[in-house]
Amino acid sequence: MVLDNVIFNVSSVTNAMRGKTLLEHNGIRAYVGRTIDADGNNGCGYSITVPEGTGAERAERLLKSAGIRIRSKQWTD
C-alpha cells in the first residue's frame, strides 16, 4: 500500500491558510480543508493536506517553525 497524502490537522482556518501560504512560498503544494472526525462532526478544525512526494517532513518542520501547532497528523492513500 502506498500512502499518498499527509494531513496536518490544525486548530483554525487562519492557521490553515497561513500554513498553506507558507508551504507554497517554499515550493510545497498544499490544500486546505475542513477536518471531520470519525463521528462526522466538524468541530473547529481545519487541515492542511500535502502530497507525500512533495516533502511532507519538510512541510512539518516549516509549519512548526512558524508557530503553527499541528494537533495531529495522518496519512491517507
C-alpha angles and dihedrals in degrees: 000000000000119000109217107180139036116210119203111197113212132181104245145021088243092059091044092053093044089050094048091051092047093050094046091050086056094050098259118129112229139173131201123219142161115266115234119188126219091271092056094252120140101204112176096299132124130183140213114216119204122186107240096236092057100070110283093174091051090046091055092051092049093049093049093046089053091054095252106145114221108214093191142340130219138174125225134188 
